[in-house]
């Protein structure tokens, strides 16, 4: 189990190993891609002294009522 911050849910989410998409050993650290419960694809890079997180895909469910969306 691991946790990651989901920008769609605006919360720390507890993830299981089954949500890991792939793991890569890179010169920057260990890169892990995962799929959140909401469908968002995220990643984090584990380094000796820090963990860097990010997200790759737009939310797969509609925004909350009253939320503002921006066209790309």
Buried (B, 14 or more C-beta within 10 A) or exposed (E): EBEBBBBBEEEEBEBEEEBEEEEEEEEEBEBBBBBBEEEBBBBBBBEEEEEEEEBEEEBEEEEEEEEEEEEE
